[in-house]
Amino acid sequence: MDKKLRVGIIGCGGIANGKHMPSLAKIAEIEMVAFCDIIIEKAEIAAKEYGSMGANVCTDYKELLKDDTIDVVHVCTPNRSHSSITVDVLEAGKHVMCEKPMAKTSAQAREMLDAAKRTGKKLTIGYQNRFRADSIYLKTTCENGSLGDIYFAKAHAIRRRAVPTWGVFLNEFEQGGGPLIDIGTHALDLTLWMLDNYKPKYVVGNIYHKLSKKENAANAWGPWDPSKFTVEDSAFGFITMENGATIIIESSWALNSLEIGEAQTSLCGTEGGADMKDGLKINGENLGRLYETKVDFGSNGVAFNEGVSEDPADVEARSWIDCILNDTEPIVKPEQALVVTEILEAIYESSKTGEPVYFNK
């Protein structure tokens, strides 16, 4: 194509530098032309490393939106501002990739979906774990019926001691929660996607502030300050779907458990099961015998051409840009991400009230 898609970045912090901008930089059909961050130095550094010649730098995202030549915006800010910024960007006539979770609350997420429908612009959410090789393989396995009717699943997001002590991760006001909304959201998205089931009936949940109160605790990123740890350290939910299926979600940044693993799902169906822990394994019964098969994702089995990255963030970015260029639907649909946010919110609400939260849809 002659004209490249012009991309703007709002929020030039960790997730933008660790995922969005490096992946976008590998796509020939785009150019990053605008960078916004409330700390101007971050935007300037991003523009210098990833920007086109003369890229715009600003601290107010509404300045970025005045540029009518920008086609796509990636929103990489704390959860609290996902909705308000995304709605404004969509209203300005630009497509949006918003980092996960969709929003801090389901009401905010709904505003984003409504804005996308109203403006006709594309909206997707950054659930890059769908684009892993094992996730794609398992999704195909579910779609071809190999597992049968999947009626029980677990969404895994357990860290033993890996509390993010930088940025606003521990700030409930900015983020809306801790490990549940941060890494639990990936595991739940994967699980719902595998089941292709977005109709929850009711949710029961519990959140805990236990290990967060400890001083000088062992942690991958150094001790946390208990006075600033305003989100949960672990959270668990029990979800019953309208069709009777059960999903259990487990999430933690700090938990005395040796069974760790995040952005993973376990599935149990009438014809077989699957487990992502310690590599993807499919299990079932054949000719009166039980079997278990570990799927090999070594270099000889990579389903990508030589020289093309299979990093999930790169595949996600490529898929997103392709859906704009070809005017197709994104892989991660906002309607799906909304349900993830609704369930997470219900777990937090159930923990507060001690009662189930019912969905009336």
C-alpha positions as CSV (number, residue, x, y, z in Angstrom):
1,M,0.0,0.0,0.0
2,D,1.2,3.5,-0.7
3,K,-0.2,5.3,2.4
4,K,0.9,3.9,5.7
5,L,-1.5,3.7,8.6
6,R,-0.7,6.5,11.0
7,V,-0.6,5.4,14.7
8,G,-0.6,7.4,17.9
9,I,0.4,6.1,21.3
10,I,-1.3,7.4,24.5
11,G,0.7,6.3,27.6
12,C,4.4,5.7,27.0
13,G,5.1,3.6,30.1
14,G,6.0,0.0,30.7
15,I,3.3,-1.8,28.6
16,A,3.8,0.5,25.7
17,N,7.6,0.0,25.7
18,G,7.5,-3.6,26.6
19,K,4.8,-4.7,24.1
20,H,3.0,-2.2,21.8
21,M,5.7,-0.1,20.3
22,P,8.3,-2.8,19.7
23,S,5.7,-4.9,17.9
24,L,4.2,-2.1,15.9
25,A,7.8,-1.1,14.8
26,K,8.0,-4.4,13.0
27,I,5.0,-3.7,10.7
28,A,5.9,-2.0,7.4
29,E,2.4,-0.7,6.8
30,I,2.3,1.6,9.8
31,E,4.2,4.6,11.1
32,M,4.1,5.9,14.7
33,V,3.5,9.6,14.4
34,A,2.3,10.8,17.8
35,F,3.2,10.1,21.4
36,C,1.5,11.3,24.5
37,D,2.3,10.8,28.2
38,I,1.7,12.9,31.3
39,I,5.5,12.8,31.8
40,I,6.8,14.5,28.7
41,E,10.2,12.9,28.9
42,K,8.6,9.4,28.4
43,A,6.8,10.6,25.3
44,E,10.0,12.2,24.0
45,I,12.1,9.0,24.5
46,A,9.4,7.0,22.7
47,A,9.2,9.4,19.8
48,K,13.0,9.3,19.4
49,E,13.1,5.5,19.4
50,Y,10.0,4.6,17.5
51,G,8.6,7.7,15.9
52,S,8.6,8.9,12.3
53,M,10.4,12.0,11.4
54,G,8.7,15.0,13.0
55,A,6.5,12.8,15.3
56,N,4.3,14.9,17.6
57,V,4.9,14.8,21.4
58,C,2.4,16.0,24.0
59,T,1.2,15.6,27.6
60,D,-2.5,16.1,26.8
61,Y,-4.1,13.3,24.7
62,K,-6.7,15.7,23.4
63,E,-3.9,17.5,21.5
64,L,-3.1,14.2,19.8
65,L,-6.7,13.8,18.8
66,K,-6.7,17.1,16.9
67,D,-4.5,15.4,14.2
68,D,-7.1,14.2,11.7
69,T,-4.4,12.2,9.8
70,I,-4.0,9.7,12.6
71,D,-5.8,6.4,11.8
72,V,-5.2,4.3,14.9
73,V,-4.5,4.9,18.6
74,H,-3.1,2.5,21.2
75,V,-4.3,3.3,24.7
76,C,-1.7,2.2,27.2
77,T,-2.7,4.1,30.4
78,P,-3.7,2.9,33.9
79,N,-7.1,1.1,34.0
80,R,-9.0,4.1,35.4
81,S,-8.6,6.1,32.2
82,H,-9.1,3.4,29.7
83,S,-12.8,4.2,29.1
84,S,-12.7,8.0,29.0
85,I,-9.7,8.1,26.7
86,T,-11.0,5.3,24.4
87,V,-14.4,6.9,24.0
88,D,-12.8,10.3,23.1
89,V,-10.5,8.6,20.6
90,L,-13.3,6.7,18.9
91,E,-15.4,9.9,18.8
92,A,-12.4,11.6,17.1
93,G,-12.8,9.0,14.3
94,K,-9.9,6.7,15.0
95,H,-9.6,2.9,15.6
96,V,-8.5,1.9,19.1
97,M,-6.4,-0.9,20.6
98,C,-6.8,-0.5,24.4
99,E,-4.6,-2.4,26.7
100,K,-6.3,-5.0,29.0
101,P,-8.5,-5.0,31.0
102,M,-11.1,-3.2,29.0
103,A,-12.0,-0.9,31.8
104,K,-12.0,-0.5,35.6
105,T,-15.8,-1.1,35.7
106,S,-18.4,-2.8,33.5
107,A,-20.3,0.5,33.1
108,Q,-17.1,2.1,31.7
109,A,-16.5,-0.9,29.4
110,R,-20.1,-0.6,28.1
111,E,-19.5,3.0,27.3
112,M,-16.5,2.0,25.1
113,L,-18.5,-0.6,23.3
114,D,-21.4,1.8,22.7
115,A,-18.9,4.4,21.3
116,A,-17.4,1.9,18.9
117,K,-20.9,0.9,17.6
118,R,-21.9,4.6,17.4
119,T,-18.8,5.7,15.5
120,G,-18.3,2.6,13.4
121,K,-14.7,2.5,14.4
122,K,-12.9,-0.7,15.3
123,L,-12.1,-1.4,19.0
124,T,-10.1,-4.3,20.4
125,I,-8.5,-5.1,23.8
126,G,-4.9,-6.3,24.4
127,Y,-5.4,-9.9,25.3
128,Q,-2.2,-11.1,23.5
129,N,-2.2,-14.5,25.2
130,R,-4.8,-15.6,22.6
131,F,-2.0,-15.3,20.0
132,R,0.4,-17.8,21.6
133,A,1.0,-21.0,19.6
134,D,-0.5,-23.2,22.3
135,S,-3.6,-21.0,22.6
136,I,-4.2,-21.1,18.9
137,Y,-3.7,-24.9,18.8
138,L,-6.1,-25.4,21.8
139,K,-8.7,-23.1,20.3
140,T,-8.7,-25.1,17.1
141,T,-9.0,-28.3,19.2
142,C,-12.1,-26.9,20.9
143,E,-13.6,-25.7,17.7
144,N,-13.3,-29.1,15.9
145,G,-15.1,-30.8,18.7
146,S,-12.2,-33.0,20.0
147,L,-13.0,-32.2,23.6
148,G,-16.8,-32.5,23.1
149,D,-19.1,-30.4,25.4
150,I,-16.8,-28.5,27.8
151,Y,-18.6,-28.2,31.1
152,F,-15.8,-27.5,33.6
153,A,-12.8,-25.2,33.3
154,K,-10.2,-23.5,35.4
155,A,-8.6,-20.1,34.7
156,H,-5.1,-20.0,36.3
157,A,-3.2,-16.9,37.2
158,I,-1.1,-17.8,40.3
159,R,2.2,-16.2,41.3
160,R,3.9,-17.3,44.4
161,R,5.8,-14.0,45.0
162,A,5.7,-11.6,42.1
163,V,4.0,-8.4,43.2
164,P,4.6,-5.5,40.8
165,T,6.0,-2.8,43.0
166,W,6.4,-0.1,40.3
167,G,3.9,2.3,38.7
168,V,0.3,2.2,40.0
169,F,-0.2,-1.5,40.2
170,L,-0.9,-1.4,44.0
171,N,-3.2,1.5,43.7
172,E,-6.9,0.5,43.8
173,F,-8.1,3.9,42.7
174,E,-6.0,3.8,39.5
175,Q,-6.3,0.1,38.7
176,G,-9.6,-1.1,40.2
177,G,-8.0,-4.2,41.8
178,G,-4.8,-6.3,42.0
179,P,-4.0,-9.7,40.5
180,L,-7.6,-10.5,39.6
181,I,-7.9,-7.5,37.2
182,D,-4.2,-7.6,36.2
183,I,-3.4,-11.2,35.4
184,G,-6.6,-13.0,36.2
185,T,-8.2,-11.1,33.3
186,H,-5.9,-12.9,30.9
187,A,-6.7,-16.3,32.2
188,L,-10.4,-15.7,32.2
189,D,-10.3,-14.3,28.7
190,L,-8.5,-17.4,27.4
191,T,-11.0,-19.7,29.2
192,L,-14.1,-18.0,27.9
193,W,-12.7,-17.9,24.4
194,M,-11.9,-21.6,24.4
195,L,-15.4,-22.4,25.6
196,D,-16.9,-19.7,23.2
197,N,-19.3,-19.1,26.1
198,Y,-20.0,-15.5,27.2
199,K,-23.3,-16.0,29.1
200,P,-22.6,-16.1,32.9
201,K,-25.6,-16.9,35.2
202,Y,-24.1,-16.1,38.5
203,V,-20.7,-15.5,40.3
204,V,-19.4,-16.1,43.8
205,G,-16.1,-14.7,44.8
206,N,-13.6,-13.9,47.5
207,I,-10.6,-11.5,47.6
208,Y,-7.9,-11.5,50.2
209,H,-5.5,-8.9,51.8
210,K,-3.3,-11.4,53.7
211,L,0.3,-11.4,52.6
212,S,0.1,-7.8,51.5
213,K,0.3,-6.8,55.1
214,K,3.7,-8.3,55.6
215,E,6.8,-6.1,56.0
216,N,10.0,-6.8,54.1
217,A,8.5,-9.8,52.3
218,A,10.3,-11.8,49.7
219,N,9.3,-10.7,46.3
220,A,10.7,-10.9,42.7
221,W,10.7,-7.1,42.4
222,G,11.7,-6.3,46.0
223,P,9.7,-5.8,49.1
224,W,6.4,-3.9,48.9
225,D,5.2,-1.1,51.1
226,P,2.1,-2.5,53.0
227,S,0.7,1.0,53.5
228,K,0.6,1.4,49.7
229,F,-0.7,-2.1,48.9
230,T,-4.4,-1.1,48.6
231,V,-5.5,-3.9,46.2
232,E,-5.9,-7.6,47.0
233,D,-3.0,-10.0,47.0
234,S,-5.2,-12.9,45.8
235,A,-8.7,-13.5,44.5
236,F,-10.8,-16.5,43.6
237,G,-14.1,-16.9,41.8
238,F,-16.7,-19.6,41.0
239,I,-18.7,-18.9,37.9
240,T,-21.8,-20.8,36.7
241,M,-22.8,-20.2,33.1
242,E,-26.3,-20.2,31.7
243,N,-25.7,-23.6,30.1
244,G,-24.6,-25.1,33.4
245,A,-20.9,-25.1,32.8
246,T,-18.6,-24.2,35.7
247,I,-15.5,-22.0,35.6
248,I,-13.2,-21.5,38.5
249,I,-10.8,-18.6,38.4
250,E,-7.7,-18.4,40.7
251,S,-5.4,-15.4,40.8
252,S,-2.6,-14.1,43.0
253,W,0.5,-12.0,43.1
254,A,1.5,-13.5,46.5
255,L,0.3,-16.9,47.7
256,N,1.9,-19.7,49.6
257,S,1.5,-22.2,46.8
258,L,3.9,-24.2,44.6
259,E,1.3,-24.6,41.9
260,I,2.1,-21.5,40.0
261,G,1.3,-20.4,36.4
262,E,-0.5,-17.6,34.7
263,A,-2.5,-17.0,31.5
264,Q,-3.4,-20.7,31.5
265,T,-6.6,-22.7,31.3
266,S,-7.6,-26.2,32.0
267,L,-10.6,-27.7,30.2
268,C,-12.8,-30.8,30.8
269,G,-15.2,-31.9,28.2
270,T,-17.3,-35.0,27.4
271,E,-14.8,-36.3,24.8
272,G,-11.5,-35.1,26.3
273,G,-9.7,-32.5,28.3
274,A,-6.8,-30.1,28.1
275,D,-4.3,-28.5,30.5
276,M,-1.8,-25.7,29.7
277,K,0.3,-26.3,32.9
278,D,3.8,-27.5,32.1
279,G,3.1,-27.3,28.4
280,L,-0.2,-28.1,26.5
281,K,-1.5,-31.6,27.2
282,I,-4.6,-33.2,25.7
283,N,-6.1,-36.1,27.5
284,G,-9.0,-38.5,26.8
285,E,-10.0,-42.1,26.3
286,N,-9.6,-44.3,23.2
287,L,-10.4,-48.0,22.7
288,G,-11.0,-48.4,26.4
289,R,-7.7,-46.8,27.4
290,L,-6.9,-43.5,28.9
291,Y,-4.3,-41.4,27.1
292,E,-2.4,-38.2,27.6
293,T,-0.6,-36.3,24.8
294,K,1.9,-33.5,25.2
295,V,1.8,-31.2,22.2
296,D,5.3,-30.2,20.8
297,F,5.8,-26.5,20.0
298,G,9.5,-26.9,19.3
299,S,11.2,-25.0,16.5
300,N,10.4,-27.8,13.9
301,G,6.7,-27.4,14.5
302,V,6.4,-23.6,14.2
303,A,3.6,-22.7,11.8
304,F,5.2,-19.4,10.8
305,N,7.5,-18.5,7.9
306,E,11.2,-18.1,8.6
307,G,12.0,-14.6,9.7
308,V,8.5,-13.9,11.0
309,S,8.1,-13.5,14.7
310,E,5.8,-15.8,16.6
311,D,6.0,-13.7,19.7
312,P,2.3,-13.3,20.9
313,A,2.6,-9.5,21.0
314,D,3.9,-9.4,17.5
315,V,1.2,-11.7,16.2
316,E,-1.4,-9.6,18.0
317,A,-0.2,-6.4,16.5
318,R,0.0,-7.9,13.0
319,S,-3.6,-9.3,13.3
320,W,-4.9,-6.0,14.6
321,I,-3.4,-3.9,11.8
322,D,-4.5,-6.5,9.2
323,C,-8.1,-6.3,10.4
324,I,-8.0,-2.5,9.8
325,L,-6.4,-2.8,6.4
326,N,-8.8,-5.5,5.3
327,D,-11.8,-4.1,7.1
328,T,-12.5,-7.4,9.1
329,E,-13.4,-8.0,12.7
330,P,-10.6,-8.1,15.3
331,I,-9.8,-11.4,16.9
332,V,-10.5,-10.0,20.4
333,K,-14.0,-8.5,20.1
334,P,-15.1,-5.7,22.6
335,E,-18.3,-7.6,23.3
336,Q,-16.2,-10.5,24.6
337,A,-13.9,-8.3,26.7
338,L,-16.9,-6.6,28.2
339,V,-18.1,-10.0,29.6
340,V,-14.6,-10.5,31.1
341,T,-14.9,-7.2,32.9
342,E,-18.4,-7.9,34.1
343,I,-17.4,-11.2,35.7
344,L,-14.3,-9.7,37.4
345,E,-16.5,-6.9,38.8
346,A,-19.0,-9.5,40.0
347,I,-16.2,-11.4,41.9
348,Y,-15.2,-8.1,43.6
349,E,-18.8,-7.4,44.4
350,S,-19.6,-10.9,45.7
351,S,-16.5,-10.7,48.0
352,K,-17.8,-7.4,49.5
353,T,-21.4,-8.6,50.1
354,G,-20.8,-12.3,50.8
355,E,-23.6,-13.0,48.3
356,P,-23.7,-14.4,44.7
357,V,-24.0,-11.9,41.9
358,Y,-26.6,-12.8,39.3
359,F,-26.6,-11.7,35.7
360,N,-29.9,-10.8,34.1
361,K,-29.4,-10.9,30.4
